[in-house]
Amino acid sequence: MNPAVVKARAAELGFSTCGIVPAEPSPHLDAYLRWIDAEMHGSMSYLARPDRVARRRNLNL
């Protein structure tokens, strides 16, 4: 979608500002993966699911 169209629509909806940036993996991904490997996620097991980890590595999934 054209960024100008998105910004115009945001203005129509009442947003005072609108920004568009590329989606990139977190610069803290390695720390997150170590946190998961150390089982620091406790009862939030969904955070360690392979599909969730894959999405953090590749935001296009």
C-alpha positions as protocol buffer text, in pm:
chain_id: "A"
residue {
  index: 1
  type: MET
  ca { x: 0 y: 0 z: 0 }
}
residue {
  index: 2
  type: ASN
  ca { x: 117 y: 352 z: -78 }
}
residue {
  index: 3
  type: PRO
  ca { x: 249 y: 534 z: 234 }
}
residue {
  index: 4
  type: ALA
  ca { x: 72 y: 855 z: 130 }
}
residue {
  index: 5
  type: VAL
  ca { x: -261 y: 669 z: 120 }
}
residue {
  index: 6
  type: VAL
  ca { x: -201 y: 522 z: 465 }
}
residue {
  index: 7
  type: LYS
  ca { x: -111 y: 864 z: 608 }
}
residue {
  index: 8
  type: ALA
  ca { x: -415 y: 1026 z: 448 }
}
residue {
  index: 9
  type: ARG
  ca { x: -643 y: 759 z: 589 }
}
residue {
  index: 10
  type: ALA
  ca { x: -487 y: 798 z: 933 }
}
residue {
  index: 11
  type: ALA
  ca { x: -557 y: 1172 z: 916 }
}
residue {
  index: 12
  type: GLU
  ca { x: -918 y: 1102 z: 813 }
}
residue {
  index: 13
  type: LEU
  ca { x: -954 y: 880 z: 1120 }
}
residue {
  index: 14
  type: GLY
  ca { x: -832 y: 1158 z: 1346 }
}
residue {
  index: 15
  type: PHE
  ca { x: -470 y: 1060 z: 1402 }
}
residue {
  index: 16
  type: SER
  ca { x: -248 y: 1367 z: 1443 }
}
residue {
  index: 17
  type: THR
  ca { x: 65 y: 1180 z: 1338 }
}
residue {
  index: 18
  type: CYS
  ca { x: 141 y: 868 z: 1140 }
}
residue {
  index: 19
  type: GLY
  ca { x: 474 y: 705 z: 1068 }
}
residue {
  index: 20
  type: ILE
  ca { x: 577 y: 411 z: 854 }
}
residue {
  index: 21
  type: VAL
  ca { x: 894 y: 211 z: 913 }
}
residue {
  index: 22
  type: PRO
  ca { x: 1025 y: -120 z: 782 }
}
residue {
  index: 23
  type: ALA
  ca { x: 968 y: -424 z: 1002 }
}
residue {
  index: 24
  type: GLU
  ca { x: 1297 y: -562 z: 1128 }
}
residue {
  index: 25
  type: PRO
  ca { x: 1381 y: -829 z: 1384 }
}
residue {
  index: 26
  type: SER
  ca { x: 1457 y: -698 z: 1731 }
}
residue {
  index: 27
  type: PRO
  ca { x: 1822 y: -618 z: 1800 }
}
residue {
  index: 28
  type: HIS
  ca { x: 1762 y: -808 z: 2126 }
}
residue {
  index: 29
  type: LEU
  ca { x: 1659 y: -1134 z: 1958 }
}
residue {
  index: 30
  type: ASP
  ca { x: 1963 y: -1325 z: 2086 }
}
residue {
  index: 31
  type: ALA
  ca { x: 1887 y: -1221 z: 2445 }
}
residue {
  index: 32
  type: TYR
  ca { x: 1523 y: -1323 z: 2400 }
}
residue {
  index: 33
  type: LEU
  ca { x: 1625 y: -1666 z: 2268 }
}
residue {
  index: 34
  type: ARG
  ca { x: 1862 y: -1718 z: 2562 }
}
residue {
  index: 35
  type: TRP
  ca { x: 1576 y: -1618 z: 2795 }
}
residue {
  index: 36
  type: ILE
  ca { x: 1352 y: -1879 z: 2630 }
}
residue {
  index: 37
  type: ASP
  ca { x: 1628 y: -2143 z: 2642 }
}
residue {
  index: 38
  type: ALA
  ca { x: 1670 y: -2074 z: 3015 }
}
residue {
  index: 39
  type: GLU
  ca { x: 1294 y: -2135 z: 3054 }
}
residue {
  index: 40
  type: MET
  ca { x: 1242 y: -1789 z: 3203 }
}
residue {
  index: 41
  type: HIS
  ca { x: 903 y: -1765 z: 3034 }
}
residue {
  index: 42
  type: GLY
  ca { x: 745 y: -1966 z: 3317 }
}
residue {
  index: 43
  type: SER
  ca { x: 383 y: -2058 z: 3246 }
}
residue {
  index: 44
  type: MET
  ca { x: 378 y: -1856 z: 2922 }
}
residue {
  index: 45
  type: SER
  ca { x: 469 y: -2165 z: 2717 }
}
residue {
  index: 46
  type: TYR
  ca { x: 326 y: -2009 z: 2401 }
}
residue {
  index: 47
  type: LEU
  ca { x: 636 y: -1784 z: 2390 }
}
residue {
  index: 48
  type: ALA
  ca { x: 858 y: -2088 z: 2334 }
}
residue {
  index: 49
  type: ARG
  ca { x: 647 y: -2253 z: 2064 }
}
residue {
  index: 50
  type: PRO
  ca { x: 852 y: -2309 z: 1746 }
}
residue {
  index: 51
  type: ASP
  ca { x: 607 y: -2105 z: 1536 }
}
residue {
  index: 52
  type: ARG
  ca { x: 634 y: -1808 z: 1776 }
}
residue {
  index: 53
  type: VAL
  ca { x: 1014 y: -1822 z: 1777 }
}
residue {
  index: 54
  type: ALA
  ca { x: 1020 y: -1851 z: 1397 }
}
residue {
  index: 55
  type: ARG
  ca { x: 802 y: -1539 z: 1367 }
}
residue {
  index: 56
  type: ARG
  ca { x: 1043 y: -1345 z: 1586 }
}
residue {
  index: 57
  type: ARG
  ca { x: 1329 y: -1448 z: 1358 }
}
residue {
  index: 58
  type: ASN
  ca { x: 1142 y: -1376 z: 1033 }
}
residue {
  index: 59
  type: LEU
  ca { x: 872 y: -1108 z: 1050 }
}
residue {
  index: 60
  type: ASN
  ca { x: 745 y: -1210 z: 705 }
}
residue {
  index: 61
  type: LEU
  ca { x: 596 y: -1535 z: 840 }
}
